[in-house]
Amino acid sequence: MVARLGGQLRVAPSGGVIGWDMGTALALASALGICPIATAEILPAIEAVMVRKINEQMDK
């Protein structure tokens, strides 16, 4: 599911990535049959790592 969210990034005016569109992420999880409660619990932790890594790569 995480790989499918690549096009759903929220980007700040400065160009930095601030996260995923969580509404879309929850809709995607539902469409894939993934428990929305589990998605809401787990996805923010994955999102935090993704944001940090992408922004680190952009800074290089």
Secondary structure as a PSIPRED ss2 file (coil, helix, strand):
# PSIPRED VFORMAT (PSIPRED V4.0)

   1 M C   1.000  0.000  0.000
   2 V H   0.000  1.000  0.000
   3 A H   0.000  1.000  0.000
   4 R H   0.000  1.000  0.000
   5 L H   0.000  1.000  0.000
   6 G C   1.000  0.000  0.000
   7 G C   1.000  0.000  0.000
   8 Q C   1.000  0.000  0.000
   9 L E   0.000  0.000  1.000
  10 R E   0.000  0.000  1.000
  11 V E   0.000  0.000  1.000
  12 A C   1.000  0.000  0.000
  13 P C   1.000  0.000  0.000
  14 S C   1.000  0.000  0.000
  15 G C   1.000  0.000  0.000
  16 G C   1.000  0.000  0.000
  17 V E   0.000  0.000  1.000
  18 I E   0.000  0.000  1.000
  19 G E   0.000  0.000  1.000
  20 W E   0.000  0.000  1.000
  21 D C   1.000  0.000  0.000
  22 M H   0.000  1.000  0.000
  23 G H   0.000  1.000  0.000
  24 T H   0.000  1.000  0.000
  25 A H   0.000  1.000  0.000
  26 L H   0.000  1.000  0.000
  27 A H   0.000  1.000  0.000
  28 L H   0.000  1.000  0.000
  29 A H   0.000  1.000  0.000
  30 S H   0.000  1.000  0.000
  31 A H   0.000  1.000  0.000
  32 L C   1.000  0.000  0.000
  33 G C   1.000  0.000  0.000
  34 I C   1.000  0.000  0.000
  35 C C   1.000  0.000  0.000
  36 P H   0.000  1.000  0.000
  37 I H   0.000  1.000  0.000
  38 A H   0.000  1.000  0.000
  39 T H   0.000  1.000  0.000
  40 A H   0.000  1.000  0.000
  41 E H   0.000  1.000  0.000
  42 I H   0.000  1.000  0.000
  43 L H   0.000  1.000  0.000
  44 P H   0.000  1.000  0.000
  45 A H   0.000  1.000  0.000
  46 I H   0.000  1.000  0.000
  47 E H   0.000  1.000  0.000
  48 A H   0.000  1.000  0.000
  49 V H   0.000  1.000  0.000
  50 M H   0.000  1.000  0.000
  51 V H   0.000  1.000  0.000
  52 R H   0.000  1.000  0.000
  53 K H   0.000  1.000  0.000
  54 I H   0.000  1.000  0.000
  55 N H   0.000  1.000  0.000
  56 E H   0.000  1.000  0.000
  57 Q H   0.000  1.000  0.000
  58 M H   0.000  1.000  0.000
  59 D H   0.000  1.000  0.000
  60 K C   1.000  0.000  0.000
